[in-house]
Amino acid sequence: MSSQSPPYVEIAERKQAELAAAIPAQWRLPKNLIPEGMLSPAESITEGPKQYERVNVMDIPRTCGILTSKELDITENYDVRGLVSAITEGKLKSEEVIRGFCKRAAIAHQLTRCLTEPLFDRALRRAEELDYKLRQTGKPVGPLHGLPVSVKDTFNVKGIDSSIGLSALAFKPAQENAALVDLLQSLGAIVIAKTNVPQTLGTLDSCNHLFGRTLNPLNRQWTAGGSTGGEGALIAMRGSMVGFGTDIGGSIRVPAMCQGIYGFKPSNGRVPYGGQESGQLEGKGRMTLQPVAGPLARSVADLGAVMAEIVPRAELYGEDGIPGIWPAISIPNSLAPPRNFTIGILKTDGVVTPLPPITRILNEVAGHLRQTPGVEVVDIPLPNALPKCQGLAGRLMGVDDGSSMLDKIENMGESLIPWLQGRMKRGKALTIEQLARLQAQRAEIEKEMLKMWTLSSSNKTRRLDAIICPIAPHPVPQMDRYNAVGYTSSFVLLDYPAGTVPVRSFAESDLELGREMDAPVIGSWDKANRQLWNEQTVDRRVYLDSPLSVQVVTPKQHDYQLFQAMEIVDRAVQGKVGSPNAKL
């Protein structure tokens, strides 16, 4: 390292060496299996998408020879409840399950840069402890006994850094666990790794100077999403059964969309949030827009399996947790449902017009649902208050002057990552009076939005159980090109639970080559979104095979209803209507 190098360079080199040393030599991929162009962490930030070929690395874990046939079976052929049952019934040992997932996480990291803190050694020790306790007592430690899980780097794990990609926070291990980590461990789950995030946690492309850029395993040209992008890549590659992230502008739902998995943003308080490193002024979230924690998984059932254990215990573990129940009622979909389930189709937020393939996928999902017994589908007009949400959410996120985060970045000589350049700068903190006015506007919007769910202003009978809308107004874009966050941030402002359900892949028929959009441009955000479809500014073929997903939303605190709605949508689009295991 040059004596003239900024301070972060030496720290990043140390941190990356530490990470590499945590991966055993026998778990390392031979160079010929790592696609060309796997740049160094530093280069991965500056070079961007132009250096990456269209490469899908999803099959490498099963073909590289590092995982045994039993480990492949463990990591590929179980859901959450099935895996826990296999362990508690003695068919599998916790140690062999955790070893298989740790090996697969190590492989995933070598292909995507998804990890920040591999916790493999301590995870294997904990697995051995669980195996011993099960042999001695005949009882599992908890309902998630032996389940391998991962967490976003923001969550504190005692004795481990929560550097969140900032060199200023590296080599400063946490003094205690986050509340969610304690809760997961009490349930018998084992945290095997922490995962990568973007610089500032404020972008939808996960890259930073400490760990580099997380790559999308489906196609290295596409963004992996953010800010829970490392979790998205790890879960997609089956390196963990369930991952936990946070969401203030879409940070759970967007990575799920980008990598074709399922994400669940609950209502505030359903999942303990405290005990995290944000790099921000401590307590800021209590005054402005409060982020929430939630899971990412490869099925709706797996989301439900972990939420069923977390929700009833949230109030006992987190100072921000609220009392809750998670019903365990299963009604075959082939039987008459207890009541009709009404789903509204909301096609736009009034700020950014969705690109044609996004509108098409909404229409397709609506068509599938109309063929589902017990489900009524209605098109709903744009609520007058919804277009106001994106701007207000943005103002509430930026109520301080930004100095807490920017000081950490600038003092270590770090530059802003590409997406933040020109977008982030020091501002002027709002006064108490200004903040109060914003919160008053929020209350008015919340009041107006209530009308969307009921029959009329005078009749307070619920009309809708859920709505379906876009997650983004565009398909999964290339790195650093994610555009509008209003479709996700608005539901944090409103504190509506919302989730991601993948539908299908982008096909040749979705390209509409030679046909441009003719709808009037609404504003600057809409204009920027058109650049992702205009054939003068993008080759639409970059979207081929990318996952197309929808967002499912329910009213405030109706989190179990969100799970139900996501399962209804998922079964409809996967052609599983009438399955005896479907729930309504």
N, C-alpha and C positions, 0 to 999 in steps of 0.2 A: 504493500500500500504506500502511495506517495505521501510524503510529509505534508503536502498541500491538499490532500483529500479532506473533504468535510468529515466531521465526527461520525456521521451515520454509517460511513462505508466500513470502517473497522468493526463496528457493532454488528452490522448486517452479516459480515463475513463470519464472525464468531457465532452468531445465532444460526446461520445456515449450517455451519460445521456441527453445531450441537444437534440440530435436527437430523442431519445425515447420520451421525453416530448412533442415533436412537433406532436406526433400521439395521437389523442384523445382516451380515454379509450374505448369508444364505437366502435372504429374502430380496436381494437386489437383482433387478433385471439385467440380463446381458445387454450390451450396447446395441446389438443388432435388433432387439425387440422394441427399443425406444425410437419412435419415428424421428426422422431427420428434422432439424429445425427446433428441437427442444432447447430453447435459448437459456442462457443463464438468467437467474432472477432479475438482475438489473436490466439486461437486454430485453426481457419479456415485457417490461413496462414501456420502454422507449420505442421499440420497433413496431409494436402493435400487430394488427392482423396481416399486414403485407408479407410478414415473414412466415406465416403459417399456411401450410397446404390443407386441403380438405381431408382430414384424417379422423376416422372413428376408431377409438381405442377400446371400445367396450368388450371385445372378445379376448383381449390379451390376458386378463386374469385367468381365464379358463384354458388358454392354450400355451401359456408360458412354461408350464411344468413345475412352478413353485408350489402350487397348491396340490395336495393329494386328492384322490378321487373322493375321499370322505369329506375333506374340507370343502371341496366344490359342492358336494351335496348339502352340507351344513349351511353354506353361504348363499345357496341358490334356491333351495327347495322347501324352505320353511317360512311361515308367517310368524308374527310375534307370539301369538298364543300357542301355536304348534311347537315352536322352538323351546319356549319355557316349559311346556308340558313334557317334551322329550327329555329335558334336563331333570326336571323334578321326578319323573317316573324312572329315572336311571338308565334311559336309553342312550343318553349322551352325557358327558361330563362337562361342567362349566369350563374347565381348563381347555379342553379340545375345541369347544365352541369359540372361546375368546381367542385362542391361538389362530384359528382359521380366519376370523375376522380381522385380527391384527395383521396377519400376513397379507390379506386382501387390501386392507387400508394402506399398507406400505407400498403395494403394487400400484394402487390408485394414485398415491402421492407422486410416485416416480413418473407417472404419465400426465398428471394434471396440476401438480403443486397445490393440492387441496389442504394439506396439513400445516399447522404451526407448531403444535406440541404433541408428538406421539407419546402416549402414556402406556406403551406396551408392557414394560416390565411390571409396573405397579398393577396393571389390569390383570396380568397373568397371576401375580401373587394373590390378588383378591379372588380370582376364580378358584385357586387352590383352597383358599379359606372357605369358600362357599361349598365346594365339594366335600371338605372335611366336616363342616357343620351338618350337611345333608346326611352324610353317612352316620354321624354320631346321633343325630336327633330324629332322623326320618322326616324332618319338616323343612320346607324351603325357608329361606330368610325372608322372602316377601313374594308378592304376586308377580314380580318381574325377575325372579331369581335367575341370575346368570345371563340376562339379556345384554348384549353389547350395544352401547349407545355412544354417541359423540355429541359434542357441544361446540357452538360458535366460540371463537377465541375470547369474546367479551366476558364469558362466564368465568368467575374466579374458581380455581381449583387449588386448594391449599398446597403451597410449596412449588407452584408452577406459575410461570409468567402469564400475565394477561396483557401482552404488549400491543395488541390490536394493530399490528403492522407499523408501529411507531418506535423508532430507535430510542426515543426518550423514555419509553416505558419498558425497554428490554432489561433483562437481568434484575428484575424487581419482583420476586415471587410473591404471590398472594398469601396473606396471613390466615385466611379462612376460606371455606367453600361458599359459593353462592347458595342461596336457599334452595334453588332447583337441584343443584348437585347433591346437596344433603338429602333432599326428598327422593331423588332417583336412587341413591345408594341405600336408603332405608327400604326401598321397594325391592332391593336385590339386583338392580341394574348395575352394570359395570361401565364406567366411562373409559373408552379406549383411546380417545384422541380429542384434541381441540383443532378447530379448522379456520381457514383463511378468510380474510375480510378486506374491504377496500380501505385505503387511506382516508381518514376522517369518519369512516363508517357511513359516509354520505353520498355514495355513488352506487350505480347499479352495474358495476363491473369490478370484480374483486381483485385489485392489485395494490401493492404497496412496496416501499423500498426495502423492507425487512425480509419479506418472503417471496416477492415477485408476484406474477399474475397467475391466478388460477385459470386453467384451461377447461373448456367444455369437452367432456369425453366423447360426446356425440359428433362433434365437428370442431376442430380447434380454431376455426375462423369465427365461430359464434361466441358471443359473450356467455360466461357461466352465470351471469347475474350477480346481484349483490343486495344487501351487504352480507347475506348468508351464503355467499357463492361457494365457499369451500365445502360447506355441508351439502349443498346441492350436488356437487361433483362426487363426493364420497358416497352419498346415499345412492346416486344413480349407478355407481360402479359396485354396489353391494359391499362396500367396505365397512358398513355399520348397519344395524337393523333400523334404527330410528335416530335422527339428528334433531337437535334443538337449536333454534335461532331466535332472532328478535325481528320485530317489524314495526316501523314507524312510517315508512313511505312505500312499503311493498317488499321489505327485505326477506320475508319468508316466501311470499307468493311468487315473486319474480324469479328467483333461482329455481323454484319448482317448475315454473313455466318453461324456463330456458333449457331444462334437462329432462322434461317429460316425466316428472314425478308429482307427488301430492304434497301440498302444503296447507297448514291450518293456522290462521291468525285468529286467536280467540278474543273474546272480550277482555277488557282490562280486569285483572285480578284473578282470572281463571287459572293461570299458571304463574307461580312465584317469579318475580322479575328481579328482585333486589340482589345485591352482591355482584354487580357487573362493573367492568371498566368501560367507560365511554369516551374518555379523553376530554369530556366537556365539564363545564361548571357543575359541581355536584348539586343535585337537587333541581336542576333545570327542568327535567321532565315533569316534575310535580307542578310546575307553573304553566307549562305550555302545552305541547302535544305529547302525550305519554305513550312511549313505546310499550309493546307487549311481547311476551315470550311465547313460543309455540313450536310444534313438531313438524318435521318433514319426514316422509316415509314413501314406500313404494306401493302402498295400497290404502284405501279408505279404512279398511278393517284394522290395519296397523296403527293408523292415527287414533282410531277409536279405542284400541286396546290400551294405549298409554294414557290417553285423556281420561279413560274410565278410572284409572288409579290415581292420577294427579289431581283432578278437579275436586274430589271429596276431601283431599288432604291439604289443599293450597292454603287454607286459612291457618293451618297448624304450623306451617313451615315458613311462610312469607309474611312479613309485616304488611305487604300489599295484597295478600291473598284474601279472597272472599269466600263465604260458605257456598257450597255447591253440591249437587248430586249428578250422577251420570247413570240414567236408567239402564238396566240390563235386560230389556224386553226385546225379544226377537219374534217377529211375526212373518211367516212365509209370504212372499210376494204373490204367490199363486192364490192366496186366500184373500177375501175381501178386506181391505184396509179399514182401520177403525174410523177413518174419516177421509175425505178427499184432501189431497195435498196440492195446494195451488202455487204455481211457480210463474213469476212474471219475467218476461224477456225485456231487458233494458239495453238498447242497441248503441247508445251514445251517452257521453257525459256532458254534451253541449259545448265542450271546449276544444276537443280534438276528434275529428271524424275518423272512425276506424277504417283502415285500409280494406279493400275488397275481400281478401281471404278471412279476415276477422269477422266481418259481417256474415260471410258464408258459413263459417263454423257455428256461429250463433243460430243461424237458421236451421242448420242440420241438427243441432242439439234439440232445438224446439220441436222439430219433426219427430225425433226419436221419442221425446217425452210425451207428445200427443198420442203415441201408440202405447203408452204405459198405463195399465189399469190403475185406477185410483188417483191419477194425476191430472189436474186441469192446468192448461197452459194459457196465459193471456199476455198479449203485448201491452206494455205500459208506456204511457207518454213520458217524456223527459220531465222530471220534477223541476219546478222553477228554481229551487234552492241548490240543486246539484252543481250547476256550473260555478257557483260561488265557492265551492268547497276547496278546489285545488289551490287557488290563490291564498285563501285563508290558512290552509294547512301549511303552505310554504312560509307565510309570514310568522306563524307560530313556531315553526322550527328554527327560525332565525332571529329570535327576539334579543339575543345577546350580541356582542360586537365581534364574536368569533375569535377573540384573543386567546382564550384558554387552549384551543386546538392549534391555532396558527403559531403560538409561541413554542409549543412542543415541536412543531415541524421545522420552523425557521431556526430555532436554537441549535438544532443538530445538522443544519445545512441541507435538509431535504428540499427538493423541489416538489411542486404539486404534480400529481399524476395527470396524464393527458386530459381526462374528462373534466377535471376540476380547473384546469388552466383557463383563465378568463371567466370562470363562473364563481370562484370563491375569493373573497377579499374581506379585509376588516371593514366593519360597519359601525353603526352607532346603536348602542343598546337602547331598547325601548324603556320608557318610563313606566311606573306603575299604572298611571292613568292610561297610557297607550295600550298596555297589556290588558287592562280591564276592559277597554273598548273592544279589543279583539275577542276576548272571551264572551262579551255580551253579544257580539255578532255570531259567535259560535252557537250560543244558546238559541238565538233566533232561527238559525239554519236548522238546528236539531228539531226545533218545534215545527218548522215548515216540513221537514222531511218525514215527520210522523204521518202526514197525509198520504204518503206513498203506500203505507201498509194497511190503511183502513178503507172502508167502503166510501165514506164521505166525511166531511168535516163535522157533520152532526151525528152520523152513525159510527160509533167507535168499534164496531165489529171488525175483526181482522179480515182483510181481503186476501192478503198474500202471506204465504209461509216462507217464501224465499224468492230471490231474484237471481237471474243469470245475466252476466254482462262480461265485457272483455276484461282481461287482466292488463293488457296493453293494447293500444290502437294499431299495433304493428306486429308482425311475426318476430321470432327470435332474431335479433339483429347481429351484425358483426360487432367486434369489440369496440367499445367507446361510442357506440351509435344508439344506445337505448335513449328513447326520446321522452315520452310523457309519463309522469307518475300519478296523474290525477285519478286514474281508474283504481289505484290502490291506496294512495294517501287519503283520499276522501273518506274511506271507510274506517281509517284510524281516527280521523277528526270526529266522525260520528260514533265511534266505538261500536261499530257493527262487526260481528264475527264474519270472517270471509276466508274462503279456501280456493285452492287451485285443483282442477280436475283435468288431466290430459284427455284429449279426444282422439286425435289421429295425427298422422304426419302430413306435412305440406306436400302436395302432389303436383305433377305437371299441369293438371287441369286448373290449379289455383294460380298459375303464373299470369294468365291473361296478357300474354305478350302482345305488344302493339296497341294496347288499350290503356289510356290514362284516365284518371279520375276527373270528372267534370263538375263535381259538386263545388260550390263556392268555398273559398278558403275563409275560415272563421277568424283566425288570428295568428299570432306568431308561433304558438305551439303547433297549431294545425299546419302551418306552412312548413315548419321543420319536419313534421311527420310525413308530409308528402315526399320529402327528399328520400325517404326509405322505400318509395314505390316508383318514383319518376325514373324512367329508363335512361335519362340523361345523367342521373346521379347515382344509380345503383344497378348492378346486374341482378335482376330478380332471381336468377337461378341459384344465388347463394342461399336462398331460403329452402330449397328442395330438401325434403326429408326432415326438416326441423319440426319439433313437436308443436302442435296447435292445441291450445287449452282454453278453458273458460273459467271464469270466476263465479263462485256461488256465494251469496250473501244472505244473511238472516238478520232479524232485528236484534238490538242490543240485549246481551245476556242470553240469547237463544242459541247457545253453543251446541247443545245436544241436537237441536233442530238443524243446525248447520251440518253436523255429522250425518243426520238422516238425509238431508237434501243432497249432500255430496254423494252418498251411496245410491240414491235414486238416480241421479244424473249419470254416475259412473256405470251402473248396471244397464241403463238405457242405451248409452253410447257403445258399450261393449257387447250389446246384444244378449245380456243375461236376464232380461225381464222374464219373470216366472220361475227363476231359480229358487229352490226351496230354502236357501240360506239368505235370501234377500230380506232386508229390513225396511219397514215403513214406519 
